[in-house]
Amino acid sequence: KGGSKPKGFSGQQTNK
């Protein structure tokens, strides 16, 4: 957890 959240993402957090 603690990834970046791009605008318009499906609410899921990514570590990318």
Residue pairs with C-beta under 8 A, 6 or more apart in sequence:
1 13
1 15
2 13
2 15
3 13
3 14
3 15
3 16
4 14
4 16
5 13
5 14
6 14
